[in-house]
Amino acid sequence: MNSPNDIVVDSRGSVWFTDPRYGDRTDMELDHESIFRLDASGDGYDITRITFDTTRPNGLIVTPNVKTLFVAQSDYGPDVKQELRAYPILEDGSVGDHEVVHNFYPHRGIYGMRLDAEGNIVATAGWAPSRPGPMIYVFSPQDRVLETHPIREGISPTNCAFGDADQTSLYVTGNEGSLFRAETDRRGMSVGKV
């Protein structure tokens, strides 16, 4: 692996993770940066490469019905893709061609994301060097930006998760080591096994 980064467990118990490489790229273990899935098999797990078109995947979500994989394609630099993508998960567990839910180019895209109880995507994105700056975004699954919430300058948000007993607090991490908690009018989605 290169640098396993974000991880989710789907409602069937399979583990999905992104494997980008940040920082020094001269010693990459693999010649690609992809998403992988671990499926229980006997006493261990079988690993499957899921994406073949990502260049630096970051945050990811698998919907509770295991029908859609949302991926943050978060490359940096000119003429690269910084997108929120939706891949249909096919019956055999592979994915079909992605649709672009939101294009962040030329700004810093999504780092981390979660689903709320209505199936909307709550995501951390942006940073001070580019506009509109660091934000919490809320997207509908069909690509509409429902809300934006600025984060104070100097913070580059990296991930988020709903927490507390009622799942209405949003916890947000920043790349300088910060952790924030915000009360919201949204509730995190519970994902149980089907």
Backbone as JSON, one array per atom type, in Angstrom:
{
  "sequence": "MNSPNDIVVDSRGSVWFTDPRYGDRTDMELDHESIFRLDASGDGYDITRITFDTTRPNGLIVTPNVKTLFVAQSDYGPDVKQELRAYPILEDGSVGDHEVVHNFYPHRGIYGMRLDAEGNIVATAGWAPSRPGPMIYVFSPQDRVLETHPIREGISPTNCAFGDADQTSLYVTGNEGSLFRAETDRRGMSVGKV",
  "N": [[0.83, -1.18, 0.0], [0.31, 2.36, -0.46], [-0.24, 4.81, 1.23], [-2.52, 4.22, 3.23], [-5.52, 5.96, 3.91], [-8.32, 7.3, 4.34], [-11.17, 5.6, 5.73], [-14.01, 3.45, 5.6], [-16.69, 1.44, 6.83], [-18.97, -0.65, 5.35], [-22.56, -1.36, 5.31], [-22.69, -4.09, 5.1], [-20.47, -5.02, 6.27], [-18.04, -4.93, 4.93], [-14.83, -3.43, 4.37], [-13.8, -0.36, 3.2], [-11.25, 1.6, 1.71], [-9.18, 4.49, 1.05], [-6.13, 4.97, -0.79], [-3.94, 7.02, -1.12], [-0.94, 8.95, -1.89], [0.72, 11.28, -0.11], [2.99, 14.02, 0.31], [6.39, 12.96, 0.1], [6.8, 11.38, -2.89], [8.51, 9.65, -4.07], [9.01, 7.1, -3.16], [6.84, 5.38, -3.55], [4.81, 2.54, -2.96], [3.05, 1.33, -4.72], [2.13, 1.69, -8.21], [-0.04, 3.26, -8.58], [-2.83, 5.18, -7.29], [-5.45, 4.35, -5.45], [-8.77, 3.08, -4.63], [-9.58, 0.61, -2.3], [-11.15, -2.5, -1.28], [-11.89, -4.51, 1.51], [-12.99, -7.73, 2.06], [-14.54, -10.01, 4.21], [-13.23, -13.27, 4.58], [-13.11, -16.48, 5.33], [-10.74, -16.89, 7.83], [-9.66, -14.42, 7.46], [-9.23, -11.62, 5.27], [-10.17, -10.8, 1.94], [-8.66, -8.76, -0.5], [-9.59, -6.2, -2.75], [-8.98, -4.24, -5.57], [-10.68, -1.3, -6.3], [-11.05, 1.19, -7.72], [-9.85, 2.5, -10.84], [-9.35, 4.82, -12.02], [-8.72, 6.92, -10.38], [-6.5, 9.43, -9.11], [-5.59, 10.59, -6.79], [-7.2, 9.69, -4.38], [-9.26, 10.63, -1.61], [-11.3, 11.39, 0.93], [-14.14, 9.2, 1.53], [-17.35, 7.64, 1.05], [-19.73, 5.09, 1.54], [-22.93, 4.35, 0.56], [-25.74, 3.41, 2.7], [-27.29, 1.37, 1.48], [-25.46, 0.17, -0.09], [-25.12, 0.92, -2.75], [-23.95, 3.14, -3.89], [-20.79, 4.68, -4.19], [-19.18, 7.36, -2.91], [-16.54, 9.54, -3.65], [-13.76, 11.56, -2.86], [-11.84, 13.05, -5.14], [-8.82, 14.24, -4.95], [-6.53, 15.7, -6.09], [-3.61, 17.83, -6.55], [-2.51, 20.94, -7.96], [-2.01, 22.47, -11.24], [-4.35, 21.8, -13.87], [-5.41, 19.35, -12.93], [-7.69, 16.97, -11.43], [-10.13, 17.86, -9.08], [-12.52, 16.74, -7.52], [-15.81, 15.83, -6.36], [-16.94, 12.69, -6.57], [-19.35, 10.28, -7.75], [-19.74, 6.9, -7.77], [-21.47, 4.21, -9.22], [-22.19, 1.25, -7.47], [-21.84, -1.94, -8.56], [-23.59, -5.1, -9.06], [-21.71, -7.18, -8.83], [-19.88, -6.12, -7.1], [-17.94, -4.48, -8.15], [-17.28, -1.16, -9.52], [-19.12, 1.17, -11.55], [-18.85, 3.65, -14.21], [-17.98, 6.89, -13.07], [-19.9, 9.74, -11.92], [-19.57, 13.27, -11.85], [-20.19, 14.95, -8.99], [-19.59, 17.39, -7.83], [-17.38, 19.93, -8.89], [-14.42, 21.14, -7.76], [-12.26, 22.45, -8.8], [-10.32, 25.39, -9.45], [-9.7, 25.03, -6.79], [-8.95, 23.82, -3.42], [-10.17, 20.64, -2.83], [-12.43, 18.23, -1.37], [-11.61, 16.77, 1.74], [-12.53, 15.1, 3.87], [-15.63, 13.34, 4.65], [-19.09, 12.74, 5.53], [-22.3, 11.1, 5.82], [-25.5, 12.59, 6.37], [-28.61, 11.99, 8.17], [-30.56, 12.26, 6.23], [-29.34, 11.51, 3.93], [-27.69, 13.38, 2.78], [-24.51, 14.81, 1.89], [-22.03, 15.72, 4.06], [-19.25, 17.66, 4.17], [-15.71, 18.37, 4.49], [-13.73, 20.95, 3.16], [-11.59, 23.08, 1.13], [-9.28, 25.83, 1.81], [-7.16, 28.4, 3.22], [-5.32, 29.53, 1.21], [-6.75, 29.58, -1.22], [-9.81, 30.7, -2.66], [-13.18, 29.69, -1.98], [-12.11, 29.67, 0.59], [-11.62, 27.9, 3.78], [-14.15, 25.51, 4.48], [-17.24, 23.98, 5.61], [-19.19, 21.96, 3.73], [-22.48, 21.15, 2.56], [-23.94, 18.83, 0.59], [-26.52, 17.77, -1.63], [-27.23, 14.4, -2.68], [-27.62, 14.56, -5.39], [-26.11, 16.6, -6.46], [-26.53, 19.26, -5.67], [-25.56, 22.18, -3.93], [-26.35, 22.58, -0.7], [-25.78, 23.92, 1.68], [-23.25, 26.1, 3.01], [-20.62, 26.51, 5.32], [-18.45, 28.66, 6.65], [-15.14, 28.21, 7.97], [-12.93, 29.42, 10.43], [-10.19, 31.49, 9.33], [-6.91, 30.2, 8.73], [-7.31, 27.63, 9.49], [-7.25, 24.47, 8.08], [-9.56, 22.33, 7.16], [-9.74, 18.83, 7.76], [-11.16, 16.4, 8.28], [-14.38, 15.01, 9.23], [-16.99, 14.08, 11.51], [-20.07, 12.84, 12.74], [-21.27, 12.96, 16.08], [-21.79, 12.25, 19.61], [-24.56, 11.36, 21.78], [-27.01, 11.86, 20.46], [-26.24, 12.17, 17.86], [-26.01, 14.71, 16.65], [-23.98, 16.5, 16.89], [-21.26, 17.87, 15.16], [-18.05, 16.91, 14.61], [-14.94, 18.27, 13.77], [-11.78, 18.01, 12.3], [-8.57, 19.64, 11.96], [-5.71, 20.36, 9.84], [-3.61, 21.36, 11.31], [-3.7, 20.22, 13.74], [-5.98, 20.74, 15.2], [-9.22, 20.34, 16.81], [-12.63, 20.61, 16.49], [-15.97, 21.18, 17.68], [-19.3, 21.31, 16.72], [-22.64, 22.2, 17.27], [-25.4, 21.04, 15.45], [-28.24, 21.26, 13.17], [-28.59, 18.95, 11.91], [-28.55, 15.38, 11.7], [-26.39, 12.67, 12.11], [-26.05, 9.89, 9.87], [-27.03, 6.63, 10.71], [-25.5, 3.56, 10.24], [-26.31, 0.39, 9.92], [-25.82, -3.2, 9.9], [-27.05, -4.99, 7.06]],
  "CA": [[0.0, 0.0, 0.0], [1.03, 3.63, -0.46], [-0.51, 5.46, 2.52], [-3.96, 4.16, 3.49], [-5.88, 7.27, 4.45], [-9.67, 7.3, 4.89], [-11.73, 4.25, 5.82], [-15.41, 3.29, 6.0], [-17.2, 0.08, 6.85], [-20.33, -0.58, 4.82], [-23.59, -2.04, 6.09], [-22.48, -5.53, 4.99], [-19.26, -5.34, 7.02], [-16.83, -4.78, 4.13], [-14.02, -2.26, 4.71], [-13.35, 0.38, 2.02], [-10.29, 2.63, 2.1], [-8.41, 5.17, 0.01], [-4.7, 4.73, -0.67], [-3.16, 8.02, -1.85], [0.39, 9.24, -1.33], [0.99, 12.69, 0.1], [4.39, 14.24, 0.66], [7.4, 12.37, -0.77], [6.19, 10.38, -3.77], [9.57, 8.89, -4.74], [9.08, 5.73, -2.66], [5.5, 4.78, -3.56], [4.8, 1.08, -3.03], [2.28, 0.96, -5.9], [2.22, 2.68, -9.29], [-1.36, 3.89, -8.71], [-3.47, 5.61, -6.04], [-6.75, 3.77, -5.72], [-9.62, 2.68, -3.52], [-9.59, -0.84, -2.11], [-12.17, -3.03, -0.38], [-11.59, -5.76, 2.2], [-14.18, -8.56, 2.3], [-14.25, -11.14, 5.09], [-13.07, -14.55, 3.89], [-12.51, -17.43, 6.26], [-10.15, -16.24, 8.99], [-9.01, -13.17, 7.08], [-9.93, -10.75, 4.33], [-9.72, -10.69, 0.56], [-8.55, -7.35, -0.89], [-9.93, -5.95, -4.14], [-8.83, -2.87, -6.06], [-12.0, -0.87, -6.76], [-10.98, 2.24, -8.74], [-8.73, 2.47, -11.77], [-9.3, 6.15, -12.63], [-8.39, 7.93, -9.38], [-5.08, 9.76, -9.02], [-5.3, 10.86, -5.38], [-8.47, 9.63, -3.65], [-9.15, 11.01, -0.2], [-12.48, 10.94, 1.68], [-15.06, 8.32, 0.82], [-18.6, 7.23, 1.7], [-20.54, 4.07, 0.88], [-24.31, 4.53, 1.04], [-26.19, 2.26, 3.49], [-27.79, 0.29, 0.63], [-24.27, -0.28, -0.82], [-25.38, 1.15, -4.18], [-23.15, 4.26, -4.39], [-19.53, 5.03, -3.55], [-18.77, 8.74, -3.12], [-15.09, 9.65, -3.5], [-13.11, 12.85, -3.07], [-10.65, 13.0, -5.99], [-8.21, 15.44, -4.37], [-5.18, 15.96, -6.56], [-3.2, 19.23, -6.44], [-1.75, 21.49, -9.06], [-2.78, 22.88, -12.42], [-4.86, 20.8, -14.81], [-5.73, 18.07, -12.29], [-9.1, 16.89, -11.03], [-10.48, 18.03, -7.68], [-13.94, 16.49, -7.7], [-16.6, 14.89, -5.59], [-17.43, 11.73, -7.56], [-20.29, 9.23, -7.35], [-19.61, 5.67, -8.55], [-22.47, 3.18, -8.92], [-21.63, -0.05, -7.08], [-22.52, -2.95, -9.35], [-23.95, -6.34, -8.34], [-20.52, -8.0, -8.56], [-19.02, -5.4, -6.17], [-17.11, -3.5, -8.84], [-17.98, 0.11, -9.71], [-19.28, 1.65, -12.91], [-18.29, 4.96, -14.48], [-18.4, 7.88, -12.08], [-20.45, 11.05, -12.27], [-19.01, 14.34, -11.03], [-21.22, 15.61, -8.2], [-19.15, 18.78, -7.7], [-16.02, 20.19, -9.33], [-13.81, 22.18, -6.94], [-11.11, 23.05, -9.49], [-8.93, 25.1, -9.1], [-9.54, 25.16, -5.35], [-8.75, 22.59, -2.65], [-11.41, 19.89, -2.75], [-12.84, 17.56, -0.14], [-10.71, 15.89, 2.48], [-13.31, 14.09, 4.57], [-17.07, 13.54, 4.52], [-20.02, 11.81, 6.16], [-23.7, 11.26, 5.43], [-26.47, 12.87, 7.43], [-29.73, 11.05, 8.2], [-31.34, 12.4, 5.0], [-28.53, 11.08, 2.8], [-26.87, 14.47, 2.27], [-23.08, 14.68, 2.15], [-21.43, 16.79, 4.85], [-17.84, 17.51, 3.78], [-14.71, 19.4, 4.77], [-13.01, 21.32, 1.94], [-11.06, 24.43, 1.04], [-8.24, 26.31, 2.7], [-6.94, 29.84, 3.1], [-4.67, 30.03, -0.01], [-7.65, 29.76, -2.36], [-11.18, 31.03, -2.31], [-13.76, 30.57, -0.99], [-11.54, 29.45, 1.9], [-12.02, 26.66, 4.44], [-15.61, 25.41, 4.61], [-18.03, 22.77, 5.69], [-20.2, 21.96, 2.68], [-23.53, 20.13, 2.6], [-24.4, 18.56, -0.77], [-27.49, 16.71, -1.87], [-26.58, 13.38, -3.51], [-27.82, 14.89, -6.8], [-25.13, 17.64, -6.82], [-26.89, 20.62, -5.26], [-24.96, 22.68, -2.69], [-27.44, 22.98, 0.18], [-25.28, 24.85, 2.69], [-21.81, 26.26, 3.24], [-20.33, 27.08, 6.63], [-17.03, 29.0, 6.71], [-14.32, 27.92, 9.14], [-12.04, 30.57, 10.57], [-8.94, 31.48, 8.58], [-5.8, 29.53, 9.4], [-7.67, 26.23, 9.7], [-7.53, 23.69, 6.88], [-10.29, 21.18, 7.68], [-9.3, 17.56, 7.19], [-12.17, 15.36, 8.33], [-15.52, 15.32, 10.07], [-17.8, 12.94, 11.93], [-21.14, 13.14, 13.67], [-21.05, 12.28, 17.35], [-22.62, 12.41, 20.8], [-25.65, 10.39, 21.86], [-28.06, 12.12, 19.48], [-25.6, 12.28, 16.54], [-26.22, 16.03, 16.05], [-22.75, 17.28, 16.97], [-20.31, 17.59, 14.08], [-16.65, 17.08, 15.02], [-14.12, 18.6, 12.6], [-10.34, 18.11, 12.56], [-7.8, 20.52, 11.09], [-4.38, 19.8, 9.6], [-2.63, 21.86, 12.27], [-3.91, 19.51, 15.0], [-7.17, 21.22, 15.92], [-10.47, 19.57, 16.84], [-13.76, 21.48, 16.78], [-17.28, 20.56, 17.81], [-20.38, 22.26, 16.42], [-24.01, 21.69, 17.33], [-26.03, 21.24, 14.14], [-29.63, 20.84, 13.05], [-28.53, 17.72, 11.15], [-28.25, 14.18, 12.47], [-25.59, 11.73, 11.35], [-26.72, 8.66, 9.45], [-26.63, 5.38, 11.33], [-25.36, 2.5, 9.25], [-26.28, -0.93, 10.54], [-25.67, -4.3, 8.94], [-28.28, -5.45, 6.4]],
  "C": [[0.88, 1.26, 0.0], [0.92, 4.3, 0.91], [-2.0, 5.38, 2.8], [-4.41, 5.35, 4.33], [-7.26, 7.27, 5.11], [-10.26, 5.9, 4.79], [-13.2, 4.33, 6.19], [-15.74, 1.81, 6.0], [-18.64, 0.15, 6.37], [-21.28, -1.42, 5.65], [-23.5, -3.56, 6.0], [-21.22, -5.99, 5.74], [-17.97, -5.29, 6.21], [-16.15, -3.46, 4.46], [-13.5, -1.65, 3.41], [-12.34, 1.41, 2.48], [-9.6, 3.23, 0.88], [-6.93, 4.96, 0.28], [-3.91, 5.73, -1.51], [-1.72, 8.06, -1.34], [0.54, 10.75, -1.3], [2.44, 12.84, 0.5], [5.32, 13.6, -0.37], [6.8, 11.22, -1.58], [7.25, 9.51, -4.45], [9.62, 7.43, -4.3], [7.7, 5.07, -2.6], [5.61, 3.27, -3.73], [4.09, 0.59, -4.3], [2.43, 2.03, -6.97], [0.87, 3.34, -9.55], [-1.85, 4.28, -7.32], [-4.96, 5.31, -6.21], [-7.57, 3.61, -4.45], [-9.64, 1.16, -3.51], [-10.74, -1.23, -1.19], [-11.66, -4.35, 0.2], [-12.9, -6.47, 2.48], [-13.77, -9.75, 3.16], [-14.23, -12.43, 4.29], [-12.36, -15.52, 4.82], [-12.02, -16.73, 7.51], [-9.53, -14.89, 8.68], [-9.89, -12.35, 6.15], [-9.32, -10.9, 2.95], [-9.69, -9.21, 0.22], [-8.81, -7.22, -2.38], [-9.66, -4.49, -4.46], [-10.14, -2.47, -6.7], [-11.92, 0.18, -7.87], [-9.71, 2.12, -9.57], [-8.55, 3.84, -12.43], [-9.0, 7.25, -11.62], [-6.89, 8.18, -9.39], [-4.67, 10.17, -7.61], [-6.62, 10.87, -4.61], [-8.28, 9.97, -2.18], [-10.36, 10.51, 0.56], [-13.36, 10.04, 0.84], [-16.26, 7.99, 1.7], [-19.19, 6.09, 0.87], [-21.95, 4.22, 1.45], [-24.78, 3.27, 1.77], [-26.71, 1.09, 2.65], [-26.69, -0.32, -0.25], [-24.5, -0.19, -2.34], [-24.5, 2.25, -4.76], [-21.92, 4.45, -3.53], [-19.23, 6.49, -3.91], [-17.29, 8.85, -2.79], [-14.66, 11.09, -3.72], [-11.84, 12.6, -3.88], [-9.92, 14.3, -5.71], [-6.77, 15.64, -4.8], [-4.87, 17.44, -6.41], [-2.44, 19.65, -7.68], [-2.63, 21.86, -10.23], [-3.2, 21.68, -13.25], [-5.03, 19.41, -14.2], [-7.17, 18.12, -11.8], [-9.25, 16.97, -9.52], [-12.0, 17.96, -7.61], [-14.52, 15.66, -6.57], [-17.27, 13.99, -6.63], [-18.42, 10.75, -6.93], [-20.12, 8.06, -8.31], [-20.77, 4.74, -8.23], [-21.74, 1.88, -8.55], [-22.47, -1.12, -7.76], [-22.75, -4.22, -8.54], [-22.74, -7.18, -7.99], [-19.53, -7.32, -7.61], [-18.06, -4.44, -6.82], [-17.9, -2.19, -8.96], [-18.06, 0.45, -11.19], [-18.6, 3.01, -13.07], [-18.85, 5.98, -13.5], [-19.09, 9.07, -12.74], [-19.79, 12.07, -11.35], [-20.17, 15.04, -10.32], [-20.88, 17.09, -8.05], [-17.7, 18.88, -8.14], [-15.47, 21.37, -8.54], [-12.7, 22.94, -7.66], [-11.31, 24.54, -9.68], [-8.66, 25.12, -7.59], [-9.37, 23.8, -4.67], [-10.1, 21.9, -2.46], [-11.62, 19.26, -1.38], [-11.7, 16.73, 0.44], [-11.48, 14.77, 3.15], [-14.79, 14.38, 4.45], [-17.83, 12.42, 5.22], [-21.41, 12.06, 5.59], [-24.52, 11.69, 6.62], [-27.65, 11.91, 7.27], [-30.6, 11.13, 6.95], [-30.57, 11.96, 3.76], [-27.73, 12.18, 2.15], [-25.42, 14.26, 2.68], [-22.59, 15.92, 2.89], [-19.92, 16.63, 4.69], [-16.98, 18.69, 4.22], [-13.94, 19.68, 3.48], [-12.46, 22.72, 2.06], [-9.94, 24.7, 2.02], [-7.97, 27.77, 2.4], [-6.3, 30.28, 1.78], [-5.58, 30.21, -1.21], [-9.06, 30.03, -1.87], [-12.1, 29.88, -2.66], [-13.22, 30.38, 0.42], [-12.04, 28.16, 2.54], [-13.51, 26.65, 4.77], [-16.04, 24.02, 5.04], [-19.11, 22.92, 4.63], [-21.25, 20.9, 3.0], [-24.07, 20.04, 1.17], [-25.57, 17.59, -0.73], [-26.77, 15.66, -2.71], [-26.69, 13.67, -5.01], [-27.02, 16.1, -7.25], [-25.49, 19.06, -6.42], [-26.16, 20.98, -3.98], [-26.1, 23.22, -1.84], [-27.01, 24.03, 1.19], [-23.77, 24.95, 2.59], [-21.64, 26.95, 4.59], [-18.83, 27.38, 6.7], [-16.4, 28.57, 8.04], [-13.3, 29.03, 9.23], [-10.72, 30.37, 9.82], [-7.84, 30.84, 9.4], [-6.06, 28.07, 9.68], [-7.9, 25.59, 8.33], [-8.23, 22.42, 7.33], [-9.89, 19.89, 6.97], [-10.36, 16.47, 7.23], [-13.3, 15.78, 9.24], [-16.26, 14.03, 10.41], [-18.89, 13.44, 12.86], [-20.9, 12.36, 14.95], [-22.04, 12.7, 18.41], [-23.84, 11.5, 20.69], [-26.71, 10.6, 20.79], [-27.54, 12.31, 18.06], [-25.86, 13.63, 15.85], [-25.0, 16.94, 16.19], [-21.84, 16.88, 15.81], [-18.92, 17.91, 14.62], [-15.82, 17.26, 13.76], [-12.66, 18.69, 13.04], [-9.71, 19.06, 11.56], [-6.38, 20.01, 10.96], [-3.31, 20.34, 10.53], [-2.84, 21.25, 13.66], [-5.14, 19.93, 15.77], [-8.32, 20.23, 15.84], [-11.57, 20.51, 17.28], [-15.03, 20.65, 16.9], [-18.33, 21.63, 17.57], [-21.71, 21.55, 16.57], [-24.69, 22.01, 16.0], [-27.52, 20.91, 14.22], [-29.73, 19.6, 12.17], [-28.19, 16.57, 12.08], [-27.44, 13.24, 11.57], [-26.36, 10.47, 11.01], [-26.16, 7.47, 10.21], [-26.57, 4.33, 10.25], [-25.25, 1.19, 10.0], [-26.14, -2.01, 9.49], [-27.04, -4.67, 8.38], [-28.28, -6.95, 6.29]]
}
